[in-house]
Amino acid sequence: MHKCTFSDVESRYIKYACALAALAMGGFAVFASLAGDHGSPSSLVRVTANEPLADAIRRVDPSFSFVADHYDGTYYYTIAVDPLARGEQHTLIDAAAYRYGHPGYGWLAALLSLGRPRLVPIALLIAGFVGLVVAAGVASEISAELGWSRWAGLYVAFNPGLIYALIVDTSETVGAALAGLSLLLWMRAKVWWAAIALIGLCFVKEQFVLFPIGLAIWEAVEWRRGKRRTDLTARALALAAGPVLLAVWFVYLHGTFHQWPVQQKPLGTSLFELPPFGYLHAITLAVSQHFSSGDTAQLGAAAVPLIVLTGGAMAVGIARAVRLTSPLDPVFILLAILVFSLTWIELLYPKDLFRIVSIQVALLPAAIAGARVALRGPGDGESASSG
């Protein structure tokens, strides 16, 4: 019988240390961001005073803090106050069908705010904080499952894209938490709990349907390796639930907006191209900025190495992940290929690049390291209902 040692007890608390580090980093970033606006969480939503949504906000929240530059938190606020696109707010934003194609974060804020618009900004911030802290703790547990140090949770705590998402009210921290939970629960054969996490993940961002697809690839590989699951039907249903429910939501949106979410192009440009053309185009534009002047040249000087290094890191991660040592590997491969499919609008500006590839960056160390131990979990060869 294994004797519990001090190091065993100590290791169990590492995930809490990682979560605390994430809370500290996120808290400091939020405090610094709010310091210039008298501490109002509504300033993080990033709504400008003269956009169409502003008048509707003033009617329900006269104390709302407007800012000089618009950002994507505006859309999650809109979804939170108009969750099913039946009110006025959804008519006051651009590309509404596309924005409502990933409503998960806004829906979570709607629940936390209890339907009170004045509470939506703080609800968005609380949801973001919880997502960041949970993601750090879960990353620590995933690392332990793979046979590596639990301190890997710090990769989340010090992830610049996730910290940036927290101070602009976007969904990446919630996505990171659900992504980590879905992978951890799947590795531990908690199939139905994993299904719930995967459903939420698909609604946070449409491209996260790549998670159940990647896990399906893993199950097929395991089958070929001779590891026969007795609960294969349950696993298939669990993996299909998220994409199917998202498709049903898309049908609802088509009936509401008379357009599919994928038909709309925010900022007038496509968000995806065949890889690697979008990625190469972004590098070309960054180089042209670098040889410009003033602030544009400074922006290009930062963008060139960041885009190049991001692509290089994704390529190395793919090369290592093809070993398929854990369920994380096929998921990472799909997400890394997605990076090469992005267009300049998502890659050219460092703040957006950090945020959009934050999940890939968080998964990268595990993809490179691979699983050091044979994965096993409760429920192998048993019914999924036991999880």
C-alpha positions in Angstrom: 0.0 0.0 0.0 1.3 3.4 -1.0 2.3 5.5 2.0 1.3 9.2 1.8 4.3 11.4 2.1 4.8 15.1 2.8 5.6 15.6 -0.9 2.3 13.9 -1.9 0.4 16.3 0.3 2.4 19.3 -0.8 1.7 18.4 -4.5 -2.0 18.5 -3.9 -1.8 22.1 -3.0 0.2 23.1 -6.1 -3.0 23.5 -8.2 -4.3 26.0 -5.6 -1.0 27.9 -5.8 -1.3 28.1 -9.6 -4.9 29.3 -9.2 -3.8 31.9 -6.7 -1.1 33.1 -9.0 -3.7 33.5 -11.8 -6.0 35.4 -9.4 -3.1 37.7 -8.5 -2.0 38.4 -12.1 -5.5 38.9 -13.2 -6.4 41.0 -10.2 -3.4 43.3 -10.7 -4.2 43.7 -14.4 -7.8 44.6 -13.7 -6.8 47.0 -10.9 -4.4 48.8 -13.1 -7.0 49.0 -15.9 -9.7 50.3 -13.7 -7.5 52.8 -11.9 -7.8 55.3 -14.7 -11.6 55.2 -14.8 -12.6 55.5 -11.1 -12.9 51.8 -10.7 -16.0 51.2 -12.9 -16.1 47.6 -14.3 -18.3 48.9 -17.2 -15.3 50.6 -18.7 -13.9 47.1 -19.4 -16.9 46.5 -21.7 -15.3 49.0 -24.2 -18.4 50.7 -25.5 -18.0 54.2 -27.1 -20.3 57.0 -26.2 -21.6 57.6 -29.8 -22.3 54.1 -31.1 -25.9 53.0 -31.6 -25.9 50.7 -28.5 -24.9 53.6 -26.2 -28.4 55.2 -25.9 -30.0 51.9 -25.0 -27.3 51.4 -22.3 -28.0 54.9 -20.9 -31.7 54.1 -20.4 -30.9 51.1 -18.2 -27.6 52.2 -16.6 -27.0 55.9 -16.4 -23.8 55.4 -14.5 -22.2 53.3 -17.3 -18.7 54.3 -18.2 -18.1 54.8 -21.9 -14.6 54.8 -23.4 -12.8 56.1 -26.5 -12.2 52.8 -28.2 -14.7 50.1 -29.0 -13.9 46.4 -28.5 -15.5 43.0 -28.4 -16.8 43.1 -24.8 -19.6 45.2 -26.4 -21.0 42.1 -28.0 -20.9 39.9 -24.9 -22.6 42.7 -23.0 -25.3 42.8 -25.7 -25.8 39.1 -25.5 -26.1 39.2 -21.7 -28.9 41.8 -21.8 -30.6 40.3 -24.9 -29.7 36.6 -24.6 -32.1 35.3 -27.3 -32.0 38.3 -29.6 -35.6 39.2 -28.9 -35.1 42.7 -27.5 -33.7 45.9 -28.9 -30.0 45.6 -28.2 -29.2 42.9 -30.8 -30.4 45.3 -33.5 -27.8 47.9 -32.4 -24.6 46.0 -33.1 -22.8 45.1 -36.3 -22.7 41.5 -37.7 -25.2 40.4 -35.0 -25.7 36.9 -36.5 -22.0 36.3 -36.2 -21.7 37.7 -32.7 -24.6 35.5 -31.5 -22.9 32.5 -33.0 -20.8 32.2 -29.8 -23.1 33.4 -27.0 -21.7 31.2 -24.1 -19.8 33.9 -22.2 -22.7 36.4 -22.6 -25.2 33.8 -21.4 -23.1 33.1 -18.4 -23.0 36.8 -17.5 -26.8 36.9 -18.0 -27.2 34.2 -15.4 -24.8 35.9 -13.0 -26.5 39.3 -13.4 -29.9 37.8 -12.7 -31.4 39.7 -15.6 -30.3 43.1 -14.3 -28.4 45.1 -17.0 -26.6 47.2 -14.4 -25.0 44.1 -13.0 -23.8 42.8 -16.4 -20.4 44.5 -16.4 -19.5 43.1 -13.0 -21.0 39.7 -14.0 -18.7 39.6 -17.1 -15.7 40.4 -14.9 -16.6 37.8 -12.3 -17.1 35.1 -15.0 -13.7 36.0 -16.5 -12.0 35.8 -13.2 -13.5 32.5 -12.4 -12.6 31.1 -15.8 -8.9 32.2 -15.3 -8.6 30.7 -11.8 -10.3 27.4 -12.8 -8.2 27.1 -15.9 -5.0 27.5 -13.9 -6.0 24.8 -11.4 -7.2 22.4 -14.1 -4.0 22.9 -16.1 -2.1 21.8 -13.0 -4.3 18.6 -12.8 -3.9 17.8 -16.5 -0.1 18.1 -16.2 -0.2 15.6 -13.3 -2.3 13.2 -15.4 0.3 13.4 -18.1 3.1 12.7 -15.6 4.6 16.1 -15.5 4.9 18.8 -12.8 1.7 20.3 -11.4 3.3 23.7 -11.7 2.3 23.7 -15.3 -0.8 25.6 -14.2 1.4 28.7 -14.2 1.4 28.6 -18.0 -2.2 29.8 -17.6 -1.5 32.3 -14.8 1.2 34.0 -16.9 -0.6 33.7 -20.3 -0.7 37.3 -21.7 -3.6 36.5 -24.0 -5.8 35.3 -21.1 -4.9 38.3 -18.9 -5.7 40.6 -21.7 -9.0 38.9 -22.3 -9.8 39.5 -18.7 -9.4 43.3 -18.9 -11.5 43.6 -22.1 -14.4 41.3 -21.2 -13.9 38.7 -23.9 -14.5 35.0 -23.6 -11.0 33.4 -23.6 -10.7 32.7 -19.9 -14.0 31.0 -19.7 -13.1 29.1 -22.9 -9.8 28.0 -21.3 -11.6 26.7 -18.2 -14.1 24.7 -20.2 -11.4 23.4 -22.5 -9.2 22.2 -19.6 -12.2 20.7 -17.8 -13.3 18.8 -20.9 -9.9 17.4 -21.4 -9.3 16.5 -17.8 -12.8 14.8 -17.4 -12.3 12.9 -20.7 -8.9 11.6 -19.5 -10.5 10.5 -16.3 -13.3 8.8 -18.2 -16.0 11.1 -16.7 -17.7 11.0 -20.1 -21.0 12.7 -19.3 -19.4 15.5 -17.2 -17.0 16.0 -20.1 -20.0 16.2 -22.4 -21.4 19.1 -20.4 -18.1 20.9 -20.5 -17.8 20.3 -24.2 -21.3 21.7 -24.9 -20.5 24.9 -23.0 -17.2 25.1 -24.9 -18.8 24.9 -28.3 -21.1 27.8 -27.4 -18.2 29.9 -26.1 -16.5 29.9 -29.6 -17.6 28.1 -32.7 -14.1 26.9 -33.5 -14.1 24.9 -30.3 -16.1 22.2 -32.0 -12.5 21.1 -32.8 -12.3 19.8 -29.3 -15.0 17.0 -29.7 -13.6 16.3 -33.2 -10.1 16.0 -31.8 -11.3 13.7 -29.0 -13.2 11.6 -31.6 -9.9 11.2 -33.5 -8.2 10.1 -30.2 -10.9 7.5 -29.6 -10.4 6.2 -33.1 -6.6 6.0 -32.6 -7.1 4.2 -29.3 -9.5 1.7 -31.1 -6.8 1.0 -33.7 -4.3 0.5 -30.9 -6.5 -2.3 -29.5 -8.0 -0.4 -26.6 -11.7 -1.3 -27.0 -14.2 0.8 -25.1 -17.3 -0.9 -23.8 -19.0 2.5 -23.6 -18.3 3.6 -27.2 -21.9 4.6 -27.9 -22.0 6.8 -24.9 -18.7 8.4 -25.8 -20.0 9.1 -29.4 -23.1 10.7 -28.1 -21.2 12.8 -25.6 -18.9 14.1 -28.3 -21.8 14.8 -30.7 -23.9 16.7 -28.2 -22.0 20.0 -28.4 -21.8 20.3 -32.2 -25.4 19.2 -32.7 -26.8 21.7 -30.1 -24.7 24.4 -31.7 -26.1 23.6 -35.1 -29.6 23.8 -33.6 -28.8 27.2 -32.3 -27.5 28.3 -35.7 -30.8 27.3 -37.2 -32.5 29.5 -34.6 -30.2 32.4 -35.5 -30.9 31.9 -39.2 -34.6 32.2 -38.5 -34.0 35.3 -36.4 -31.5 37.1 -38.7 -32.2 35.4 -42.0 -28.5 34.8 -42.3 -26.1 32.1 -41.1 -23.5 33.3 -38.6 -20.7 32.2 -40.9 -22.1 34.3 -43.7 -21.3 37.6 -42.0 -17.9 39.2 -42.1 -17.0 41.4 -39.2 -15.1 44.5 -40.3 -15.8 43.6 -43.9 -13.2 40.8 -44.1 -13.1 37.1 -43.9 -11.8 35.6 -40.7 -10.4 32.4 -42.3 -8.4 31.4 -45.4 -6.9 28.2 -46.6 -3.7 27.6 -44.6 -1.1 29.1 -44.7 -2.2 32.0 -46.9 -3.8 34.1 -44.2 -0.8 33.6 -42.0 1.6 34.6 -44.7 -0.5 37.6 -45.7 -0.3 38.8 -42.0 3.5 38.6 -42.1 3.6 40.5 -45.3 1.5 43.3 -43.9 3.6 43.3 -40.7 6.8 43.7 -42.7 5.2 46.6 -44.7 4.3 48.3 -41.4 7.8 47.8 -40.0 9.2 49.8 -42.9 6.7 52.6 -42.5 7.1 55.4 -40.0 6.0 56.5 -36.5 3.8 54.3 -34.4 2.9 52.1 -37.4 6.6 51.2 -37.7 6.7 50.3 -34.0 3.7 48.1 -34.3 5.1 46.3 -37.3 8.4 45.8 -35.5 6.6 44.0 -32.7 4.2 42.1 -35.0 6.8 40.5 -37.3 8.6 38.4 -34.6 5.4 37.6 -32.8 3.7 36.3 -35.9 6.8 34.3 -37.0 7.4 32.9 -33.5 3.7 31.9 -33.1 3.8 30.0 -36.4 7.1 28.4 -35.5 5.7 27.3 -32.1 2.6 25.9 -33.6 4.6 23.9 -36.2 6.9 22.5 -33.5 3.8 21.6 -31.4 2.2 19.8 -34.4 5.4 17.9 -35.0 5.5 16.7 -31.4 1.7 16.1 -31.1 1.6 13.7 -34.0 2.9 11.0 -31.6 -0.7 11.1 -30.2 0.3 10.2 -26.6 -2.8 11.8 -25.0 -6.3 13.1 -26.0 -4.8 16.6 -25.9 -2.6 15.9 -28.9 -5.2 15.6 -31.8 -7.0 18.6 -30.3 -3.9 20.7 -30.3 -3.1 19.7 -33.9 -6.5 20.9 -35.1 -6.2 24.2 -33.1 -2.7 24.8 -34.4 -3.7 24.3 -38.0 -6.5 26.8 -37.3 -3.8 29.4 -36.5 -2.4 29.1 -40.0 -6.0 29.6 -41.3 -6.5 32.9 -39.6 -6.4 36.2 -41.6 -4.4 39.4 -41.0 -7.3 41.0 -39.0 -6.7 38.4 -36.2 -2.9 38.1 -36.4 -1.5 41.6 -37.3 -2.1 43.4 -34.0 -0.2 41.9 -31.0 -3.1 42.4 -28.5 -5.4 40.4 -30.8 -2.8 37.7 -31.6 -2.1 37.1 -27.9 -5.8 36.8 -27.1 -6.9 34.6 -30.1 -4.1 32.0 -29.8 -4.2 32.0 -25.9 -5.7 28.5 -25.8 -3.2 27.1 -28.2 -0.3 28.7 -26.2 -1.7 27.2 -23.0 -1.8 23.7 -24.6 1.6 24.0 -26.3 3.9 22.8 -23.5 1.8 19.7 -23.0 1.7 19.0 -26.7 5.5 19.3 -26.9 6.2 17.3 -23.8 3.6 14.5 -24.5 2.4 12.1 -21.9 5.2 10.6 -19.7 2.9 8.0 -18.2 0.4 5.6 -19.6 -3.0 7.3 -19.3 -5.6 5.4 -17.4 -8.7 6.5 -15.6 -11.8 5.2 -13.8 -14.3 3.8 -16.3 -11.8 2.2 -18.8 -13.7 -0.7 -20.1 -16.7 0.2 -17.9 -20.0 2.0 -18.6 -19.7 5.8 -18.9 -22.5 6.1 -16.4 -20.0 5.2 -13.7 -18.3 8.6 -14.4 
